[in-house]
Amino acid sequence: MKYELKDEYIELYKLIKFLDLVDSGADAKMIVADGHVMRNGEQELRKRAKIRKGDTLVIGDTTIEVI
């Protein structure tokens, strides 16, 4: 899946919620805190990590390319 970034960055948990990968912002924060998010091949534990163009996220079976 591709996500076209309109601004300089988006916070990780907001992106997860925006893409409807979870039901709520609280659920998005929980899957990040529980270590279920990979960013550019490394585990990302910061809920408010600034996701920018060029980043690739893997959340479960979903891969997201930020363009």
PDB file of N, H, CA, C and O in Angstrom:
ATOM      1  N   MET A   1       0.846  -1.164   0.000  1.00  0.00           N
ATOM      2  CA  MET A   1       0.000   0.000   0.000  1.00  0.00           C
ATOM      3  C   MET A   1       0.896   1.232   0.000  1.00  0.00           C
ATOM      4  O   MET A   1       1.969   1.233   0.603  1.00  0.00           O
ATOM      5  N   LYS A   2       0.450   2.261  -0.672  1.00  0.00           N
ATOM      6  H   LYS A   2      -0.422   2.259  -1.162  1.00  0.00           H
ATOM      7  CA  LYS A   2       1.199   3.515  -0.705  1.00  0.00           C
ATOM      8  C   LYS A   2       0.392   4.599  -0.008  1.00  0.00           C
ATOM      9  O   LYS A   2      -0.833   4.650  -0.117  1.00  0.00           O
ATOM     10  N   TYR A   3       1.103   5.468   0.716  1.00  0.00           N
ATOM     11  H   TYR A   3       2.099   5.426   0.805  1.00  0.00           H
ATOM     12  CA  TYR A   3       0.472   6.607   1.376  1.00  0.00           C
ATOM     13  C   TYR A   3       1.187   7.857   0.897  1.00  0.00           C
ATOM     14  O   TYR A   3       2.398   7.996   1.073  1.00  0.00           O
ATOM     15  N   GLU A   4       0.432   8.768   0.288  1.00  0.00           N
ATOM     16  H   GLU A   4      -0.551   8.655   0.144  1.00  0.00           H
ATOM     17  CA  GLU A   4       1.021  10.013  -0.196  1.00  0.00           C
ATOM     18  C   GLU A   4       0.983  11.057   0.913  1.00  0.00           C
ATOM     19  O   GLU A   4      -0.084  11.495   1.343  1.00  0.00           O
ATOM     20  N   LEU A   5       2.156  11.439   1.358  1.00  0.00           N
ATOM     21  H   LEU A   5       3.023  11.083   1.009  1.00  0.00           H
ATOM     22  CA  LEU A   5       2.291  12.404   2.438  1.00  0.00           C
ATOM     23  C   LEU A   5       2.095  13.810   1.903  1.00  0.00           C
ATOM     24  O   LEU A   5       2.755  14.214   0.946  1.00  0.00           O
ATOM     25  N   LYS A   6       1.188  14.555   2.519  1.00  0.00           N
ATOM     26  H   LYS A   6       0.651  14.227   3.296  1.00  0.00           H
ATOM     27  CA  LYS A   6       0.879  15.913   2.067  1.00  0.00           C
ATOM     28  C   LYS A   6       1.709  16.968   2.797  1.00  0.00           C
ATOM     29  O   LYS A   6       1.961  18.044   2.255  1.00  0.00           O
ATOM     30  N   ASP A   7       2.135  16.665   4.024  1.00  0.00           N
ATOM     31  H   ASP A   7       1.931  15.791   4.465  1.00  0.00           H
ATOM     32  CA  ASP A   7       2.893  17.598   4.844  1.00  0.00           C
ATOM     33  C   ASP A   7       4.340  17.123   4.963  1.00  0.00           C
ATOM     34  O   ASP A   7       4.749  16.180   4.286  1.00  0.00           O
ATOM     35  N   GLU A   8       5.108  17.782   5.825  1.00  0.00           N
ATOM     36  H   GLU A   8       4.776  18.548   6.375  1.00  0.00           H
ATOM     37  CA  GLU A   8       6.504  17.398   6.032  1.00  0.00           C
ATOM     38  C   GLU A   8       6.604  16.015   6.663  1.00  0.00           C
ATOM     39  O   GLU A   8       7.485  15.228   6.315  1.00  0.00           O
ATOM     40  N   TYR A   9       5.688  15.722   7.601  1.00  0.00           N
ATOM     41  H   TYR A   9       4.973  16.361   7.883  1.00  0.00           H
ATOM     42  CA  TYR A   9       5.684  14.424   8.282  1.00  0.00           C
ATOM     43  C   TYR A   9       4.304  14.164   8.862  1.00  0.00           C
ATOM     44  O   TYR A   9       3.454  15.053   8.914  1.00  0.00           O
ATOM     45  N   ILE A  10       4.098  12.909   9.304  1.00  0.00           N
ATOM     46  H   ILE A  10       4.789  12.187   9.263  1.00  0.00           H
ATOM     47  CA  ILE A  10       2.910  12.537  10.061  1.00  0.00           C
ATOM     48  C   ILE A  10       3.385  11.659  11.209  1.00  0.00           C
ATOM     49  O   ILE A  10       4.301  10.855  11.042  1.00  0.00           O
ATOM     50  N   GLU A  11       2.761  11.814  12.376  1.00  0.00           N
ATOM     51  H   GLU A  11       2.016  12.468  12.511  1.00  0.00           H
ATOM     52  CA  GLU A  11       3.137  10.984  13.508  1.00  0.00           C
ATOM     53  C   GLU A  11       2.658   9.559  13.256  1.00  0.00           C
ATOM     54  O   GLU A  11       1.585   9.338  12.695  1.00  0.00           O
ATOM     55  N   LEU A  12       3.472   8.602  13.682  1.00  0.00           N
ATOM     56  H   LEU A  12       4.343   8.782  14.138  1.00  0.00           H
ATOM     57  CA  LEU A  12       3.223   7.190  13.392  1.00  0.00           C
ATOM     58  C   LEU A  12       1.828   6.738  13.794  1.00  0.00           C
ATOM     59  O   LEU A  12       1.118   6.151  12.977  1.00  0.00           O
ATOM     60  N   TYR A  13       1.419   6.993  15.024  1.00  0.00           N
ATOM     61  H   TYR A  13       1.995   7.470  15.687  1.00  0.00           H
ATOM     62  CA  TYR A  13       0.117   6.487  15.461  1.00  0.00           C
ATOM     63  C   TYR A  13      -1.028   7.111  14.658  1.00  0.00           C
ATOM     64  O   TYR A  13      -2.048   6.464  14.422  1.00  0.00           O
ATOM     65  N   LYS A  14      -0.856   8.369  14.239  1.00  0.00           N
ATOM     66  H   LYS A  14      -0.027   8.894  14.430  1.00  0.00           H
ATOM     67  CA  LYS A  14      -1.895   9.025  13.435  1.00  0.00           C
ATOM     68  C   LYS A  14      -2.000   8.387  12.052  1.00  0.00           C
ATOM     69  O   LYS A  14      -3.098   8.246  11.515  1.00  0.00           O
ATOM     70  N   LEU A  15      -0.872   8.003  11.481  1.00  0.00           N
ATOM     71  H   LEU A  15       0.020   8.117  11.918  1.00  0.00           H
ATOM     72  CA  LEU A  15      -0.878   7.339  10.174  1.00  0.00           C
ATOM     73  C   LEU A  15      -1.583   5.986  10.269  1.00  0.00           C
ATOM     74  O   LEU A  15      -2.393   5.643   9.407  1.00  0.00           O
ATOM     75  N   ILE A  16      -1.279   5.234  11.299  1.00  0.00           N
ATOM     76  H   ILE A  16      -0.621   5.514  11.999  1.00  0.00           H
ATOM     77  CA  ILE A  16      -1.905   3.919  11.489  1.00  0.00           C
ATOM     78  C   ILE A  16      -3.422   4.069  11.607  1.00  0.00           C
ATOM     79  O   ILE A  16      -4.176   3.303  11.008  1.00  0.00           O
ATOM     80  N   LYS A  17      -3.858   5.055  12.377  1.00  0.00           N
ATOM     81  H   LYS A  17      -3.245   5.678  12.863  1.00  0.00           H
ATOM     82  CA  LYS A  17      -5.293   5.294  12.542  1.00  0.00           C
ATOM     83  C   LYS A  17      -5.920   5.787  11.238  1.00  0.00           C
ATOM     84  O   LYS A  17      -6.998   5.330  10.857  1.00  0.00           O
ATOM     85  N   PHE A  18      -5.250   6.717  10.553  1.00  0.00           N
ATOM     86  H   PHE A  18      -4.375   7.088  10.863  1.00  0.00           H
ATOM     87  CA  PHE A  18      -5.766   7.280   9.307  1.00  0.00           C
ATOM     88  C   PHE A  18      -5.998   6.183   8.262  1.00  0.00           C
ATOM     89  O   PHE A  18      -6.976   6.232   7.516  1.00  0.00           O
ATOM     90  N   LEU A  19      -5.101   5.198   8.211  1.00  0.00           N
ATOM     91  H   LEU A  19      -4.307   5.159   8.817  1.00  0.00           H
ATOM     92  CA  LEU A  19      -5.218   4.118   7.227  1.00  0.00           C
ATOM     93  C   LEU A  19      -6.201   3.032   7.654  1.00  0.00           C
ATOM     94  O   LEU A  19      -6.326   2.012   6.977  1.00  0.00           O
ATOM     95  N   ASP A  20      -6.902   3.242   8.774  1.00  0.00           N
ATOM     96  H   ASP A  20      -6.800   4.071   9.324  1.00  0.00           H
ATOM     97  CA  ASP A  20      -7.897   2.287   9.292  1.00  0.00           C
ATOM     98  C   ASP A  20      -7.318   0.901   9.550  1.00  0.00           C
ATOM     99  O   ASP A  20      -7.995  -0.108   9.354  1.00  0.00           O
ATOM    100  N   LEU A  21      -6.061   0.857   9.993  1.00  0.00           N
ATOM    101  H   LEU A  21      -5.511   1.677  10.152  1.00  0.00           H
ATOM    102  CA  LEU A  21      -5.466  -0.427  10.356  1.00  0.00           C
ATOM    103  C   LEU A  21      -5.891  -0.855  11.755  1.00  0.00           C
ATOM    104  O   LEU A  21      -5.725  -2.012  12.140  1.00  0.00           O
ATOM    105  N   VAL A  22      -6.446   0.099  12.515  1.00  0.00           N
ATOM    106  H   VAL A  22      -6.582   1.039  12.202  1.00  0.00           H
ATOM    107  CA  VAL A  22      -6.958  -0.166  13.862  1.00  0.00           C
ATOM    108  C   VAL A  22      -8.261   0.610  14.032  1.00  0.00           C
ATOM    109  O   VAL A  22      -8.615   1.434  13.188  1.00  0.00           O
ATOM    110  N   ASP A  23      -8.962   0.346  15.115  1.00  0.00           N
ATOM    111  H   ASP A  23      -8.674  -0.323  15.800  1.00  0.00           H
ATOM    112  CA  ASP A  23     -10.243   1.004  15.361  1.00  0.00           C
ATOM    113  C   ASP A  23     -10.115   2.371  16.018  1.00  0.00           C
ATOM    114  O   ASP A  23     -10.986   3.225  15.852  1.00  0.00           O
ATOM    115  N   SER A  24      -9.022   2.585  16.771  1.00  0.00           N
ATOM    116  H   SER A  24      -8.314   1.891  16.906  1.00  0.00           H
ATOM    117  CA  SER A  24      -8.899   3.850  17.504  1.00  0.00           C
ATOM    118  C   SER A  24      -7.443   4.271  17.617  1.00  0.00           C
ATOM    119  O   SER A  24      -6.525   3.490  17.367  1.00  0.00           O
ATOM    120  N   GLY A  25      -7.259   5.527  17.999  1.00  0.00           N
ATOM    121  H   GLY A  25      -8.004   6.161  18.202  1.00  0.00           H
ATOM    122  CA  GLY A  25      -5.910   6.021  18.244  1.00  0.00           C
ATOM    123  C   GLY A  25      -5.237   5.274  19.375  1.00  0.00           C
ATOM    124  O   GLY A  25      -4.027   5.048  19.342  1.00  0.00           O
ATOM    125  N   ALA A  26      -6.016   4.888  20.383  1.00  0.00           N
ATOM    126  H   ALA A  26      -6.999   5.071  20.410  1.00  0.00           H
ATOM    127  CA  ALA A  26      -5.463   4.129  21.509  1.00  0.00           C
ATOM    128  C   ALA A  26      -4.929   2.775  21.033  1.00  0.00           C
ATOM    129  O   ALA A  26      -3.876   2.326  21.486  1.00  0.00           O
ATOM    130  N   ASP A  27      -5.657   2.128  20.120  1.00  0.00           N
ATOM    131  H   ASP A  27      -6.512   2.492  19.752  1.00  0.00           H
ATOM    132  CA  ASP A  27      -5.191   0.849  19.561  1.00  0.00           C
ATOM    133  C   ASP A  27      -3.910   1.046  18.757  1.00  0.00           C
ATOM    134  O   ASP A  27      -3.010   0.207  18.799  1.00  0.00           O
ATOM    135  N   ALA A  28      -3.830   2.152  18.027  1.00  0.00           N
ATOM    136  H   ALA A  28      -4.561   2.833  17.993  1.00  0.00           H
ATOM    137  CA  ALA A  28      -2.627   2.443  17.243  1.00  0.00           C
ATOM    138  C   ALA A  28      -1.428   2.602  18.168  1.00  0.00           C
ATOM    139  O   ALA A  28      -0.356   2.057  17.904  1.00  0.00           O
ATOM    140  N   LYS A  29      -1.611   3.346  19.249  1.00  0.00           N
ATOM    141  H   LYS A  29      -2.482   3.789  19.464  1.00  0.00           H
ATOM    142  CA  LYS A  29      -0.514   3.536  20.206  1.00  0.00           C
ATOM    143  C   LYS A  29      -0.097   2.212  20.835  1.00  0.00           C
ATOM    144  O   LYS A  29       1.087   1.992  21.090  1.00  0.00           O
ATOM    145  N   MET A  30      -1.063   1.327  21.085  1.00  0.00           N
ATOM    146  H   MET A  30      -2.025   1.506  20.878  1.00  0.00           H
ATOM    147  CA  MET A  30      -0.773   0.046  21.711  1.00  0.00           C
ATOM    148  C   MET A  30       0.059  -0.854  20.794  1.00  0.00           C
ATOM    149  O   MET A  30       1.007  -1.487  21.259  1.00  0.00           O
ATOM    150  N   ILE A  31      -0.278  -0.926  19.493  1.00  0.00           N
ATOM    151  H   ILE A  31      -1.048  -0.412  19.115  1.00  0.00           H
ATOM    152  CA  ILE A  31       0.494  -1.821  18.630  1.00  0.00           C
ATOM    153  C   ILE A  31       1.915  -1.300  18.426  1.00  0.00           C
ATOM    154  O   ILE A  31       2.840  -2.085  18.217  1.00  0.00           O
ATOM    155  N   VAL A  32       2.092   0.022  18.487  1.00  0.00           N
ATOM    156  H   VAL A  32       1.341   0.660  18.657  1.00  0.00           H
ATOM    157  CA  VAL A  32       3.451   0.570  18.413  1.00  0.00           C
ATOM    158  C   VAL A  32       4.210   0.207  19.686  1.00  0.00           C
ATOM    159  O   VAL A  32       5.333  -0.292  19.617  1.00  0.00           O
ATOM    160  N   ALA A  33       3.611   0.451  20.837  1.00  0.00           N
ATOM    161  H   ALA A  33       2.698   0.857  20.893  1.00  0.00           H
ATOM    162  CA  ALA A  33       4.254   0.175  22.123  1.00  0.00           C
ATOM    163  C   ALA A  33       4.570  -1.307  22.294  1.00  0.00           C
ATOM    164  O   ALA A  33       5.554  -1.663  22.943  1.00  0.00           O
ATOM    165  N   ASP A  34       3.746  -2.161  21.719  1.00  0.00           N
ATOM    166  H   ASP A  34       2.947  -1.871  21.191  1.00  0.00           H
ATOM    167  CA  ASP A  34       3.950  -3.607  21.830  1.00  0.00           C
ATOM    168  C   ASP A  34       4.979  -4.137  20.839  1.00  0.00           C
ATOM    169  O   ASP A  34       5.265  -5.334  20.829  1.00  0.00           O
ATOM    170  N   GLY A  35       5.545  -3.257  20.001  1.00  0.00           N
ATOM    171  H   GLY A  35       5.313  -2.284  20.009  1.00  0.00           H
ATOM    172  CA  GLY A  35       6.624  -3.659  19.108  1.00  0.00           C
ATOM    173  C   GLY A  35       6.197  -4.294  17.802  1.00  0.00           C
ATOM    174  O   GLY A  35       6.965  -5.047  17.204  1.00  0.00           O
ATOM    175  N   HIS A  36       4.977  -4.004  17.344  1.00  0.00           N
ATOM    176  H   HIS A  36       4.353  -3.392  17.830  1.00  0.00           H
ATOM    177  CA  HIS A  36       4.467  -4.618  16.121  1.00  0.00           C
ATOM    178  C   HIS A  36       4.723  -3.798  14.856  1.00  0.00           C
ATOM    179  O   HIS A  36       4.210  -4.129  13.787  1.00  0.00           O
ATOM    180  N   VAL A  37       5.519  -2.724  14.974  1.00  0.00           N
ATOM    181  H   VAL A  37       5.936  -2.455  15.842  1.00  0.00           H
ATOM    182  CA  VAL A  37       5.757  -1.852  13.824  1.00  0.00           C
ATOM    183  C   VAL A  37       7.248  -1.859  13.474  1.00  0.00           C
ATOM    184  O   VAL A  37       8.103  -1.648  14.334  1.00  0.00           O
ATOM    185  N   MET A  38       7.537  -2.104  12.203  1.00  0.00           N
ATOM    186  H   MET A  38       6.843  -2.276  11.504  1.00  0.00           H
ATOM    187  CA  MET A  38       8.899  -2.013  11.693  1.00  0.00           C
ATOM    188  C   MET A  38       8.963  -0.791  10.781  1.00  0.00           C
ATOM    189  O   MET A  38       8.084  -0.587   9.943  1.00  0.00           O
ATOM    190  N   ARG A  39      10.000   0.013  10.947  1.00  0.00           N
ATOM    191  H   ARG A  39      10.714  -0.152  11.627  1.00  0.00           H
ATOM    192  CA  ARG A  39      10.203   1.208  10.120  1.00  0.00           C
ATOM    193  C   ARG A  39      11.577   1.098   9.479  1.00  0.00           C
ATOM    194  O   ARG A  39      12.597   1.076  10.168  1.00  0.00           O
ATOM    195  N   ASN A  40      11.593   1.028   8.170  1.00  0.00           N
ATOM    196  H   ASN A  40      10.764   1.045   7.610  1.00  0.00           H
ATOM    197  CA  ASN A  40      12.842   0.912   7.423  1.00  0.00           C
ATOM    198  C   ASN A  40      13.700  -0.238   7.944  1.00  0.00           C
ATOM    199  O   ASN A  40      14.920  -0.118   8.056  1.00  0.00           O
ATOM    200  N   GLY A  41      13.041  -1.358   8.261  1.00  0.00           N
ATOM    201  H   GLY A  41      12.050  -1.456   8.170  1.00  0.00           H
ATOM    202  CA  GLY A  41      13.741  -2.567   8.680  1.00  0.00           C
ATOM    203  C   GLY A  41      14.104  -2.649  10.151  1.00  0.00           C
ATOM    204  O   GLY A  41      14.723  -3.623  10.579  1.00  0.00           O
ATOM    205  N   GLU A  42      13.728  -1.635  10.940  1.00  0.00           N
ATOM    206  H   GLU A  42      13.225  -0.843  10.592  1.00  0.00           H
ATOM    207  CA  GLU A  42      14.034  -1.644  12.366  1.00  0.00           C
ATOM    208  C   GLU A  42      12.757  -1.432  13.169  1.00  0.00           C
ATOM    209  O   GLU A  42      11.848  -0.720  12.742  1.00  0.00           O
ATOM    210  N   GLN A  43      12.706  -2.061  14.338  1.00  0.00           N
ATOM    211  H   GLN A  43      13.445  -2.640  14.685  1.00  0.00           H
ATOM    212  CA  GLN A  43      11.527  -1.919  15.193  1.00  0.00           C
ATOM    213  C   GLN A  43      11.373  -0.461  15.624  1.00  0.00           C
ATOM    214  O   GLN A  43      12.341   0.178  16.035  1.00  0.00           O
ATOM    215  N   GLU A  44      10.157   0.052  15.525  1.00  0.00           N
ATOM    216  H   GLU A  44       9.371  -0.468  15.190  1.00  0.00           H
ATOM    217  CA  GLU A  44       9.862   1.435  15.929  1.00  0.00           C
ATOM    218  C   GLU A  44       8.927   1.402  17.124  1.00  0.00           C
ATOM    219  O   GLU A  44       7.812   0.890  17.027  1.00  0.00           O
ATOM    220  N   LEU A  45       9.372   1.945  18.251  1.00  0.00           N
ATOM    221  H   LEU A  45      10.278   2.360  18.330  1.00  0.00           H
ATOM    222  CA  LEU A  45       8.587   1.932  19.484  1.00  0.00           C
ATOM    223  C   LEU A  45       8.065   3.308  19.873  1.00  0.00           C
ATOM    224  O   LEU A  45       7.359   3.442  20.873  1.00  0.00           O
ATOM    225  N   ARG A  46       8.403   4.329  19.096  1.00  0.00           N
ATOM    226  H   ARG A  46       8.976   4.220  18.284  1.00  0.00           H
ATOM    227  CA  ARG A  46       7.957   5.691  19.409  1.00  0.00           C
ATOM    228  C   ARG A  46       6.616   5.960  18.731  1.00  0.00           C
ATOM    229  O   ARG A  46       6.531   5.986  17.503  1.00  0.00           O
ATOM    230  N   LYS A  47       5.578   6.159  19.526  1.00  0.00           N
ATOM    231  H   LYS A  47       5.647   6.138  20.524  1.00  0.00           H
ATOM    232  CA  LYS A  47       4.232   6.388  18.992  1.00  0.00           C
ATOM    233  C   LYS A  47       4.167   7.645  18.137  1.00  0.00           C
ATOM    234  O   LYS A  47       3.428   7.697  17.154  1.00  0.00           O
ATOM    235  N   ARG A  48       4.933   8.646  18.508  1.00  0.00           N
ATOM    236  H   ARG A  48       5.534   8.604  19.307  1.00  0.00           H
ATOM    237  CA  ARG A  48       4.912   9.929  17.812  1.00  0.00           C
ATOM    238  C   ARG A  48       6.104  10.104  16.862  1.00  0.00           C
ATOM    239  O   ARG A  48       6.468  11.228  16.518  1.00  0.00           O
ATOM    240  N   ALA A  49       6.707   8.988  16.442  1.00  0.00           N
ATOM    241  H   ALA A  49       6.411   8.075  16.721  1.00  0.00           H
ATOM    242  CA  ALA A  49       7.819   9.066  15.484  1.00  0.00           C
ATOM    243  C   ALA A  49       7.353   9.811  14.238  1.00  0.00           C
ATOM    244  O   ALA A  49       6.243   9.589  13.755  1.00  0.00           O
ATOM    245  N   LYS A  50       8.193  10.683  13.727  1.00  0.00           N
ATOM    246  H   LYS A  50       9.095  10.863  14.119  1.00  0.00           H
ATOM    247  CA  LYS A  50       7.846  11.479  12.547  1.00  0.00           C
ATOM    248  C   LYS A  50       8.107  10.649  11.298  1.00  0.00           C
ATOM    249  O   LYS A  50       9.255  10.370  10.950  1.00  0.00           O
ATOM    250  N   ILE A  51       7.035  10.261  10.634  1.00  0.00           N
ATOM    251  H   ILE A  51       6.102  10.487  10.916  1.00  0.00           H
ATOM    252  CA  ILE A  51       7.123   9.468   9.418  1.00  0.00           C
ATOM    253  C   ILE A  51       7.214  10.428   8.240  1.00  0.00           C
ATOM    254  O   ILE A  51       6.383  11.323   8.083  1.00  0.00           O
ATOM    255  N   ARG A  52       8.235  10.228   7.417  1.00  0.00           N
ATOM    256  H   ARG A  52       8.910   9.502   7.544  1.00  0.00           H
ATOM    257  CA  ARG A  52       8.492  11.142   6.303  1.00  0.00           C
ATOM    258  C   ARG A  52       8.515  10.381   4.984  1.00  0.00           C
ATOM    259  O   ARG A  52       8.545   9.151   4.960  1.00  0.00           O
ATOM    260  N   LYS A  53       8.499  11.141   3.880  1.00  0.00           N
ATOM    261  H   LYS A  53       8.474  12.141   3.899  1.00  0.00           H
ATOM    262  CA  LYS A  53       8.585  10.527   2.550  1.00  0.00           C
ATOM    263  C   LYS A  53       9.819   9.646   2.486  1.00  0.00           C
ATOM    264  O   LYS A  53      10.888  10.006   2.980  1.00  0.00           O
ATOM    265  N   GLY A  54       9.650   8.486   1.870  1.00  0.00           N
ATOM    266  H   GLY A  54       8.781   8.194   1.470  1.00  0.00           H
ATOM    267  CA  GLY A  54      10.754   7.542   1.735  1.00  0.00           C
ATOM    268  C   GLY A  54      10.761   6.455   2.790  1.00  0.00           C
ATOM    269  O   GLY A  54      11.457   5.452   2.634  1.00  0.00           O
ATOM    270  N   ASP A  55       9.996   6.632   3.871  1.00  0.00           N
ATOM    271  H   ASP A  55       9.430   7.447   3.997  1.00  0.00           H
ATOM    272  CA  ASP A  55       9.922   5.609   4.914  1.00  0.00           C
ATOM    273  C   ASP A  55       9.067   4.439   4.434  1.00  0.00           C
ATOM    274  O   ASP A  55       8.118   4.612   3.668  1.00  0.00           O
ATOM    275  N   THR A  56       9.423   3.253   4.899  1.00  0.00           N
ATOM    276  H   THR A  56      10.193   3.112   5.521  1.00  0.00           H
ATOM    277  CA  THR A  56       8.635   2.051   4.651  1.00  0.00           C
ATOM    278  C   THR A  56       8.281   1.451   6.002  1.00  0.00           C
ATOM    279  O   THR A  56       9.152   1.228   6.842  1.00  0.00           O
ATOM    280  N   LEU A  57       7.003   1.193   6.201  1.00  0.00           N
ATOM    281  H   LEU A  57       6.295   1.374   5.518  1.00  0.00           H
ATOM    282  CA  LEU A  57       6.521   0.615   7.451  1.00  0.00           C
ATOM    283  C   LEU A  57       5.953  -0.765   7.193  1.00  0.00           C
ATOM    284  O   LEU A  57       5.331  -1.008   6.159  1.00  0.00           O
ATOM    285  N   VAL A  58       6.166  -1.663   8.131  1.00  0.00           N
ATOM    286  H   VAL A  58       6.671  -1.465   8.971  1.00  0.00           H
ATOM    287  CA  VAL A  58       5.544  -2.981   8.079  1.00  0.00           C
ATOM    288  C   VAL A  58       4.802  -3.167   9.397  1.00  0.00           C
ATOM    289  O   VAL A  58       5.386  -3.118  10.480  1.00  0.00           O
ATOM    290  N   ILE A  59       3.500  -3.382   9.268  1.00  0.00           N
ATOM    291  H   ILE A  59       3.025  -3.423   8.389  1.00  0.00           H
ATOM    292  CA  ILE A  59       2.641  -3.594  10.425  1.00  0.00           C
ATOM    293  C   ILE A  59       1.874  -4.877  10.158  1.00  0.00           C
ATOM    294  O   ILE A  59       0.947  -4.889   9.348  1.00  0.00           O
ATOM    295  N   GLY A  60       2.247  -5.946  10.825  1.00  0.00           N
ATOM    296  H   GLY A  60       3.000  -5.936  11.483  1.00  0.00           H
ATOM    297  CA  GLY A  60       1.652  -7.243  10.563  1.00  0.00           C
ATOM    298  C   GLY A  60       1.938  -7.661   9.133  1.00  0.00           C
ATOM    299  O   GLY A  60       3.097  -7.734   8.724  1.00  0.00           O
ATOM    300  N   ASP A  61       0.893  -7.935   8.373  1.00  0.00           N
ATOM    301  H   ASP A  61      -0.049  -7.876   8.705  1.00  0.00           H
ATOM    302  CA  ASP A  61       1.034  -8.343   6.964  1.00  0.00           C
ATOM    303  C   ASP A  61       0.955  -7.159   6.017  1.00  0.00           C
ATOM    304  O   ASP A  61       0.977  -7.345   4.801  1.00  0.00           O
ATOM    305  N   THR A  62       0.863  -5.949   6.544  1.00  0.00           N
ATOM    306  H   THR A  62       0.845  -5.798   7.532  1.00  0.00           H
ATOM    307  CA  THR A  62       0.688  -4.749   5.715  1.00  0.00           C
ATOM    308  C   THR A  62       1.995  -3.979   5.592  1.00  0.00           C
ATOM    309  O   THR A  62       2.636  -3.653   6.590  1.00  0.00           O
ATOM    310  N   THR A  63       2.378  -3.695   4.350  1.00  0.00           N
ATOM    311  H   THR A  63       1.857  -3.960   3.539  1.00  0.00           H
ATOM    312  CA  THR A  63       3.562  -2.862   4.095  1.00  0.00           C
ATOM    313  C   THR A  63       3.074  -1.533   3.530  1.00  0.00           C
ATOM    314  O   THR A  63       2.250  -1.499   2.615  1.00  0.00           O
ATOM    315  N   ILE A  64       3.590  -0.444   4.084  1.00  0.00           N
ATOM    316  H   ILE A  64       4.259  -0.471   4.827  1.00  0.00           H
ATOM    317  CA  ILE A  64       3.172   0.895   3.685  1.00  0.00           C
ATOM    318  C   ILE A  64       4.402   1.654   3.191  1.00  0.00           C
ATOM    319  O   ILE A  64       5.383   1.805   3.919  1.00  0.00           O
ATOM    320  N   GLU A  65       4.340   2.125   1.959  1.00  0.00           N
ATOM    321  H   GLU A  65       3.543   2.002   1.367  1.00  0.00           H
ATOM    322  CA  GLU A  65       5.386   2.981   1.421  1.00  0.00           C
ATOM    323  C   GLU A  65       4.899   4.407   1.485  1.00  0.00           C
ATOM    324  O   GLU A  65       3.823   4.725   0.979  1.00  0.00           O
ATOM    325  N   VAL A  66       5.688   5.275   2.108  1.00  0.00           N
ATOM    326  H   VAL A  66       6.563   5.017   2.520  1.00  0.00           H
ATOM    327  CA  VAL A  66       5.315   6.691   2.230  1.00  0.00           C
ATOM    328  C   VAL A  66       5.965   7.439   1.066  1.00  0.00           C
ATOM    329  O   VAL A  66       7.187   7.462   0.919  1.00  0.00           O
ATOM    330  N   ILE A  67       5.107   8.048   0.246  1.00  0.00           N
ATOM    331  H   ILE A  67       4.115   8.029   0.366  1.00  0.00           H
ATOM    332  CA  ILE A  67       5.617   8.751  -0.948  1.00  0.00           C
ATOM    333  C   ILE A  67       5.246  10.223  -0.891  1.00  0.00           C
ATOM    334  O   ILE A  67       5.583  10.981  -1.800  1.00  0.00           O
TER     335      ILE A  67
END
